[in-house]
């Protein structure tokens, strides 16, 4: 990271993690799912794994709400995804029985465990995971929503894709600008910012590992399997 005081931290964290971000976006599983090579069962399994990751993120909200580093990023009304994921999963499974049968894949368990660890011991590290997930799903996640609606016939912004519908955010572009302003004002020194960047890279790597596990589980060219 060159001249950390001269470049906004939001820019540094985005550019420094670009390679890992691209790797996650271009994973075989995600490419196959967005390309129509996998059925709705693969989408369902992906949504199940998201539930474990977001449960880890959001279980920490109350504890970190007043933290000077992580607290400003806790935006309950605008961001929390847990209830939307649960509604989607109930729709995808045709009822609430998914809670008794859904299990995290090994990579998902490792991802959630890391989020829980930093939430308890390192608020700035939690911010790295918060950034990679919420801003990612607010941005690129909309491609997944649109693909799911077109491929599997979900109602636009309805059950099955509500996770991607941030009803508390009227202007996503303005919200993302505000979020990046918070990143720029992160109350840590330059050495700590470097650690946050490395944790951001780790978050993308953990997400990529989930995609690998999903790819091994779901396979390819299965067609429109039922959830």
N, C-alpha and C positions, 0 to 999 in steps of 0.2 A: 504494500500500500504506500504510494508515494504522497508526500506532503499531506498527511491526514488532516491537517488543520485547514487546508485550502479547498478541499472538495467536500461537498455535503455527504454526510454519512450514508444517507439513503442511496446516493449514487455509488458510493464505494461498495456497499453491501450487495447492490444489484450487479455491478460489473464483476466483482470478485467471485461471485457464486454463479456466474453465467454458464460456465462449463457444466457444473453439476445440475443446474436447472435444465439445460438443454438435454442432458443425458436422461433425466427423469421424463421429460416431455416426449422424448423419442424412444422410450422403452418399447420392446416388442409387444407387450400386453396392451399398452395404451394405444399404440399404432393399430393393432388388430381390432381393438374395441371400437375405436373411432372410424376405422375403415370398414366396419360392417362384417368382419370375419368372425365375430363372436356373438353369441346370442344374449338374450336378456339375463340368463343365469349368470353370465360373467359380470354383467353390470351389477347384478344383485350382490354377488360376492364382493365386488369392489366397494359397494355401499356399506356392506357389513363391516369391512375393515376400516372404513372411514369412521364408523361409529365408535370403535375402540380408540382410535387416535383422538377424536374430538372429545370423547369422554375424559381422556387424560388431560387434555388442554383445559377443559371447562370445569373439571373437578377442582382446579387450582384457583378459579376466579375469585371466590370469596376470600381466600387466604392472601391473594396478591392485590386485591382491589385498592388497598391503601399503601402499597409499596411505592416508594418514590421512583423506582426504575420501571417496574412492570405495570404499576397501577394506571398510568395514563392510557395504556393500550387496552385496558379492560373496558370494553364497550358493549355492555349486555344487550341493550336494545338493538343496536345495529348489527352485531356480529354473531351472537351465540347460535350454534347450529344443532345442538343436541336434539331438541324437540322436532325440528324439521327432519333430521335423519330418522328418528323413530317413526314419524308419520310415513316417510317413504318406505321404510322397511316393513311396516305393517301392511302397506299397500302391495309391495312387491311379493310378500309372502302370503297374502290373502288373509291376514289376521295377525294377532299378537304372539302367536306361538314361536316366532323367530327368537325371542329372548331365551328360550329354553335350549335351543339347538345351535345358536350361533357361537362360534369360537374364533379367536384371533389366529391367524397364521403365525408361524414363528417370527417372521420379520416384522409383522404388525405388533406382536407382543414386545419385541425389542424396541421398536419405535415408541410405543406408548410408555414403556418403562423409562426410556431416556427423557421423555417429556416430564414424567412424574418426578424423576430425579432432579432435573434442573429447576422445576417449579418449587421444589422444597429447599434447594440449597443455593441456587444461582439465578436470581430474577432476570439478569441481563441475558442469560442463556435461554430462559423461557421466552423472552422477546424474540429471539432468533427463530424459534419454532412457531411462535404466534405470527410473525411476519410471513414465513414461507407458506403457512397453511392458509390463513385468512385472505391475504392479498392474492395468493395464487388461485383460490377457489372463487374469489370475487372477480378475478380477471379471466384467466384461461379456463376456469371451470365453466364459464358460460358456453364454451365450445362443446363441452361434454353434455351440458343440458340440451343444447340445440340438437346435437346428434341423437341423444336418447329420445327426444320428442319425435324426430323424423323417423328413426329406425324402429322403435318399439311402440309408437303410437301413444305415448303419454300426452295428456292434455297439456297445453302450453302453460308452463309455470305451475302445473298441478301436481297431484299425488304421484310420487315416483321420482320427481325432480325438484321437490321443494327445497332440498338442501342447497341448491344453487340459486335460490330466489331470496335475496336479501331485502325483505320487505321494509326493514327499518332504515334503508339507505335510499333516499330519493335521488341523489346525484352521485353515482359511483365514482366518476372522475374527480369530483370535488372531495369526496371522502378519501380517495387514495392520495390526493395532494395533502390533505390534512394529516393522514397517517405518516406520510414521508416527512412532514414537518416535525412530527413527534420523534421519528427516528433521528433526524438531524439534531434534535435537542436532547438526545439520550444522555442522562447525567452521569457519564462514565468517562474515564480518560482514554487516550489513544490506544494504550496497550490493551485495555479491556474491550475496546471496540474491535481490535484485531481478533480477540477471543470470540467475540460475538459473530464476526464474519466466519470464523472457522466452524462455529456451531451451526451457522446457517448452511454451510457446505455439508456438514454432517447430517442435517435435517433432510436435505435433498437426497443424500446417499441412502438414508434410512427409507425414504419414500421409494426410491428406485428398487431397493431390496424387496419392498412389499410388492411392487409390480412383478419382480422376478418370481416370487412365490405364487402370485396370482396366475402368472403365465404357466407355471408348472402345474397348477391345479386345474386351470380352465382349458388348457390346450387350445387348438386352433380349428377353425372351420367347422364349428359345431352347429351353426345355424341357430334359428330362433328357439332355443330351449326355454321351457317354462321356468319360472323362478322357484 
